[in-house]
Amino acid sequence: MAENTMPGGWSAYHDLTPEDESVFHEALAGFVGVHYTPFAVSTQVVAGMNYKYKCEASMPPSDVIWEVIIEIFKPLHGSAHIVSIIRI
């Protein structure tokens, strides 16, 4: 099924592919404190790829869970990195 997004536009949120999961883990490698579990992603093709991950966040040992959007940029050459984390 083809996506109906305009060039440069964001895709609809969808389940993560193995590639989406790999980019998420690459960007958060070594990140400590809050635990993030992604459950949906939206992407935008630019000179590389922008990702918006909807995640559940928690800070063990607390049982409190909240939602965030983590924006990640993966350049054509180089490593993925976090652009922003916004609590929703």
N, C-alpha and C positions, 0 to 999 in steps of 0.2 A: 504494500500500500504506500503510495507516494504521499509525502507531507506537503501540505499547501501553505508554505511560508514564503514570504517575500524575501528576495536576496538581502542578506544582512539582518533579517528578522529572527526572532527567537522561536524555536520549536515549542510545541505544546509539551507540558510535563509528561514524562513517560517512565516506565520501569527502567532501571539501570541495565545496560549491557555489560558484558565482561570488560570492554574497553573503558566504559564510564567508571566502573569500579576501580580499575587500574589507575586512572588519572586521579581519582579522589584519594586513593591511598598514597600515591606519589606525592601529591601536594601536602598531605597531612603527616608525612613521615617525620617522626621526631616531635610531633605536636603533643604536649602533655597538659594535663589538667582536666579539661572537659572532654567527655567521650561523645563522639558524633556518629550516628548511624543514618546513612542516606537511604531514603525510600523512593525518591523520584528525582528526575533531572530534566532540565531544559537546556538546549544547546544553541549556539549562534556561531556560524562560520565567519571568521574575520581573517586576519593574517595569522592564522592559528585557529584556536577554538576557545570560545568562552563557554563556561558551564555554570548553571545555577542549580545547586543541589538542595532539595528540601530534606532536612535532617531532623531526627530526634536528638536532643542534647541532654546529657546528664552529667552530674559531678559526683561520682562514687565517693563515699558510701551512701550518699543521700538517694532517696527514691524519687525525688522531684525530677520530672521530665518536662522539657519545653521544646518548642520548634524553632528552627533557625533556617535561614537560607545562606549557604556558603557559596560565594562566587569564586571561581577558579579560572585562571587563564593558562592555557597550554600553547606556547609559541610553536611555530613550525620547527624550530631547532632549539632545544633546551628543555628544561624541566618545568613541569606544572607548578604553579604557586598560587597561594590564597590571595585574592584581591580584597574581599571583605567577608565579614560574618555579621549577619543582621538577625536579631531576634524578632520573631513574628508572633 
